[in-house]
Amino acid sequence: MLDGNDETCWNSDCLSNASSSVQYIVCWLGDGDECKSEDIGSLSLMFQGGFASKSISISYCASNDQGKYNQQIRYNITDCNGMQTIPIMMKDVCKLRISFEEPSDFFGRITIYHLQINPM
């Protein structure tokens, strides 16, 4: 998912009741325990068609927030195999949380082939 290789991907756990739980990915921007704050301009995702999310929400922790998430932004996603870029414009990001709110798959499965965090 993060290596740029089309042969690797991230698969979510199958949910027994897809409408009751939200699946998510947390991206730590740092080296080990040390936070490396970055300004993020956009987020690019490539899902497997049929195993996407109809909408996602994005929130972040700034370096001085002590783990508290801020600025939840919601976006609608197209269920396709193409790369989708979402402008997010977030400053001083230490940790990014991407929540998949509405899986397009009946069983709640999500498959992501590429995830890129793009600087401002």
C-alpha positions as a Markdown table, in Angstrom:
| # | Residue | x | y | z |
|---|---|---|---|---|
| 1 | Met | 0.0 | 0.0 | 0.0 |
| 2 | Leu | 2.8 | 2.4 | 0.8 |
| 3 | Asp | 5.6 | 1.0 | -1.4 |
| 4 | Gly | 4.2 | 2.0 | -4.8 |
| 5 | Asn | 4.0 | -1.7 | -5.9 |
| 6 | Asp | 0.7 | -2.7 | -7.6 |
| 7 | Glu | 1.2 | -6.2 | -6.3 |
| 8 | Thr | 0.9 | -5.3 | -2.6 |
| 9 | Cys | -2.3 | -4.0 | -0.8 |
| 10 | Trp | -4.0 | -3.6 | 2.5 |
| 11 | Asn | -7.1 | -5.5 | 3.3 |
| 12 | Ser | -9.5 | -4.7 | 6.1 |
| 13 | Asp | -11.0 | -7.3 | 8.4 |
| 14 | Cys | -14.4 | -8.5 | 7.3 |
| 15 | Leu | -17.2 | -7.1 | 9.5 |
| 16 | Ser | -20.0 | -9.2 | 10.7 |
| 17 | Asn | -22.3 | -6.2 | 10.6 |
| 18 | Ala | -20.8 | -3.7 | 8.2 |
| 19 | Ser | -23.1 | -0.9 | 9.1 |
| 20 | Ser | -22.2 | -0.9 | 12.8 |
| 21 | Ser | -18.4 | -0.4 | 12.8 |
| 22 | Val | -16.0 | 2.0 | 11.2 |
| 23 | Gln | -12.7 | 0.7 | 9.9 |
| 24 | Tyr | -9.6 | 3.0 | 9.8 |
| 25 | Ile | -5.9 | 3.4 | 9.1 |
| 26 | Val | -3.7 | 5.6 | 11.3 |
| 27 | Cys | -0.5 | 7.0 | 9.6 |
| 28 | Trp | 2.2 | 8.1 | 12.0 |
| 29 | Leu | 4.4 | 10.7 | 10.5 |
| 30 | Gly | 7.6 | 10.3 | 12.3 |
| 31 | Asp | 10.7 | 8.2 | 13.1 |
| 32 | Gly | 10.2 | 5.7 | 15.9 |
| 33 | Asp | 8.8 | 7.6 | 18.9 |
| 34 | Glu | 9.7 | 11.0 | 17.5 |
| 35 | Cys | 6.9 | 12.9 | 15.7 |
| 36 | Lys | 7.8 | 14.7 | 12.5 |
| 37 | Ser | 5.2 | 17.4 | 11.8 |
| 38 | Glu | 4.3 | 17.9 | 8.2 |
| 39 | Asp | 2.0 | 20.2 | 6.2 |
| 40 | Ile | -0.2 | 18.0 | 4.1 |
| 41 | Gly | -1.8 | 19.2 | 0.8 |
| 42 | Ser | -3.6 | 16.1 | -0.4 |
| 43 | Leu | -4.2 | 12.4 | 0.1 |
| 44 | Ser | -4.2 | 10.0 | -2.8 |
| 45 | Leu | -5.9 | 6.6 | -2.5 |
| 46 | Met | -6.4 | 3.7 | -5.0 |
| 47 | Phe | -9.0 | 1.1 | -3.9 |
| 48 | Gln | -9.8 | -2.1 | -5.6 |
| 49 | Gly | -13.1 | -1.6 | -7.4 |
| 50 | Gly | -16.0 | -3.2 | -5.5 |
| 51 | Phe | -14.0 | -3.1 | -2.2 |
| 52 | Ala | -13.9 | 0.7 | -1.7 |
| 53 | Ser | -15.5 | 3.0 | 0.8 |
| 54 | Lys | -18.4 | 5.3 | -0.3 |
| 55 | Ser | -17.1 | 7.9 | 2.0 |
| 56 | Ile | -14.1 | 8.6 | 4.2 |
| 57 | Ser | -13.4 | 11.0 | 7.0 |
| 58 | Ile | -9.9 | 12.4 | 7.7 |
| 59 | Ser | -8.8 | 13.7 | 11.0 |
| 60 | Tyr | -5.3 | 14.5 | 12.4 |
| 61 | Cys | -3.2 | 15.1 | 15.5 |
| 62 | Ala | -0.9 | 18.1 | 15.5 |
| 63 | Ser | 2.5 | 17.8 | 17.3 |
| 64 | Asn | 1.2 | 19.6 | 20.4 |
| 65 | Asp | -2.2 | 17.9 | 20.6 |
| 66 | Gln | -1.1 | 15.0 | 22.9 |
| 67 | Gly | -3.0 | 12.4 | 20.8 |
| 68 | Lys | -6.3 | 14.4 | 20.4 |
| 69 | Tyr | -7.7 | 14.3 | 16.8 |
| 70 | Asn | -8.8 | 17.5 | 15.2 |
| 71 | Gln | -10.6 | 18.7 | 12.0 |
| 72 | Gln | -12.6 | 15.8 | 10.8 |
| 73 | Ile | -13.3 | 16.2 | 7.0 |
| 74 | Arg | -15.6 | 14.0 | 5.1 |
| 75 | Tyr | -15.3 | 13.1 | 1.4 |
| 76 | Asn | -17.3 | 11.0 | -0.9 |
| 77 | Ile | -15.3 | 8.4 | -2.8 |
| 78 | Thr | -15.8 | 6.8 | -6.3 |
| 79 | Asp | -15.9 | 3.0 | -6.3 |
| 80 | Cys | -13.2 | 2.4 | -8.9 |
| 81 | Asn | -9.7 | 1.2 | -9.5 |
| 82 | Gly | -8.2 | 4.6 | -10.3 |
| 83 | Met | -6.1 | 6.8 | -8.1 |
| 84 | Gln | -8.3 | 9.5 | -6.3 |
| 85 | Thr | -6.7 | 12.6 | -4.9 |
| 86 | Ile | -8.4 | 14.5 | -2.1 |
| 87 | Pro | -7.3 | 18.0 | -1.1 |
| 88 | Ile | -7.0 | 18.2 | 2.6 |
| 89 | Met | -4.7 | 21.2 | 3.4 |
| 90 | Met | -3.7 | 20.4 | 7.0 |
| 91 | Lys | -0.8 | 22.0 | 8.9 |
| 92 | Asp | 1.6 | 20.6 | 11.5 |
| 93 | Val | 0.3 | 17.0 | 11.1 |
| 94 | Cys | 1.9 | 14.4 | 13.3 |
| 95 | Lys | -0.7 | 11.6 | 12.9 |
| 96 | Leu | -3.4 | 11.1 | 10.3 |
| 97 | Arg | -6.5 | 9.0 | 10.7 |
| 98 | Ile | -8.4 | 7.8 | 7.6 |
| 99 | Ser | -11.8 | 6.3 | 8.5 |
| 100 | Phe | -13.8 | 4.2 | 6.0 |
| 101 | Glu | -17.4 | 4.9 | 6.9 |
| 102 | Glu | -19.5 | 3.1 | 4.2 |
| 103 | Pro | -17.9 | 0.1 | 2.6 |
| 104 | Ser | -19.2 | -0.6 | -0.9 |
| 105 | Asp | -18.8 | -4.4 | -0.4 |
| 106 | Phe | -21.8 | -6.1 | 1.3 |
| 107 | Phe | -19.5 | -7.8 | 3.8 |
| 108 | Gly | -17.7 | -4.5 | 4.7 |
| 109 | Arg | -14.3 | -5.4 | 3.1 |
| 110 | Ile | -12.0 | -2.6 | 2.0 |
| 111 | Thr | -8.9 | -3.1 | -0.2 |
| 112 | Ile | -6.4 | -0.4 | -0.8 |
| 113 | Tyr | -3.5 | -0.7 | -3.3 |
| 114 | His | -1.9 | 2.8 | -2.9 |
| 115 | Leu | -1.9 | 5.4 | -0.2 |
| 116 | Gln | 0.1 | 8.6 | -0.7 |
| 117 | Ile | 0.3 | 11.5 | 1.7 |
| 118 | Asn | 1.3 | 14.5 | -0.5 |
| 119 | Pro | 3.0 | 17.7 | 1.0 |
| 120 | Met | 1.6 | 21.2 | 0.5 |
